[in-house]
Amino acid sequence: MSANEIESALKEIKDCQTNHNTTSCMFCKSVADCAKKNDFEQKTQDNLTQQLTALQSCQKSKGFSSCLNCAELLECSVRNGYVAAVYLSMNRGNGGSFEF
């Protein structure tokens, strides 16, 4: 899944929230049957899986079991992509909003 696909999915869910006059899917009256929310959740989960695979492949190619041993730690696009994917997946389809 490309960064453009994720950005497009995020824009779509944010537009939907705006149309429903809410800042989070959790506060929307239609959340129980929302195909857009379910689609967004699936895309973020697929993206997370893809980013994790890329991260593990990078670590393996460099002989590391952790990114902490890599000199490129803070500038690494693979790791940054994984961190962004984790963040999106943590909000369970709320488009960047977190409710604890």
C-alpha positions in Angstrom: 0.0 0.0 0.0 1.4 3.3 -1.0 1.6 6.5 1.1 -0.8 8.1 -1.4 -3.4 5.4 -0.7 -3.1 5.9 3.0 -3.3 9.7 2.7 -6.3 9.3 0.4 -8.0 6.9 2.9 -7.2 9.3 5.8 -8.7 12.3 3.8 -11.8 10.3 3.0 -12.4 9.4 6.7 -11.8 13.0 7.7 -14.2 14.3 5.1 -16.8 11.8 6.3 -16.3 13.0 9.9 -16.7 16.6 8.7 -19.9 15.7 6.8 -21.3 14.1 9.9 -20.2 17.1 12.0 -18.0 15.1 14.3 -14.2 14.9 15.1 -14.2 11.2 15.6 -16.0 8.2 14.2 -16.6 7.1 17.8 -19.0 10.0 18.2 -20.9 9.4 14.9 -24.4 8.1 15.0 -23.6 5.8 12.0 -20.5 4.2 13.4 -22.0 0.8 13.9 -22.8 0.3 10.2 -20.1 2.5 8.7 -18.4 0.9 5.7 -16.0 3.9 5.4 -14.7 3.3 9.0 -14.4 -0.4 8.4 -12.6 0.2 5.1 -10.2 2.6 6.8 -9.5 0.2 9.6 -8.7 -2.6 7.0 -6.4 -0.3 5.0 -4.5 0.8 8.1 -4.1 -2.8 9.2 -2.9 -3.9 5.8 -0.5 -0.9 5.8 0.8 -1.8 9.2 1.4 -5.4 8.1 3.2 -4.2 5.0 5.4 -1.7 7.0 6.3 -4.3 9.6 7.4 -6.7 6.9 9.6 -4.0 5.3 11.1 -3.1 8.7 11.9 -6.7 9.6 13.4 -7.3 6.1 15.6 -4.2 6.6 16.7 -5.3 10.0 17.5 -8.8 8.7 19.5 -7.4 5.7 21.6 -5.4 8.1 22.0 -8.3 10.6 20.1 -6.4 13.4 17.4 -7.6 15.6 16.4 -4.0 16.5 16.6 -0.6 14.8 18.3 0.7 17.9 21.6 -0.8 16.7 21.4 1.0 13.3 23.3 4.3 12.6 20.3 5.4 10.4 17.8 5.1 13.3 16.4 8.7 13.3 16.6 9.3 9.5 15.4 5.9 8.4 12.4 6.1 6.0 11.6 2.4 6.6 11.4 2.9 10.4 9.5 6.2 10.0 7.0 4.5 7.7 6.5 1.8 10.3 6.0 4.3 13.2 3.5 6.2 11.1 1.6 3.0 10.3 1.5 2.1 14.1 0.1 5.5 14.9 -2.7 5.2 12.4 -3.6 1.7 13.4 -3.7 2.6 17.1 -6.7 4.9 16.6 -8.9 2.1 15.4 -10.1 3.9 12.3 -10.8 7.2 13.9 -8.7 9.1 11.4 -6.0 10.3 13.8 -8.2 11.0 16.8 -7.7 9.1 20.0 -10.3 8.5 22.7 -9.1 6.6 25.8 
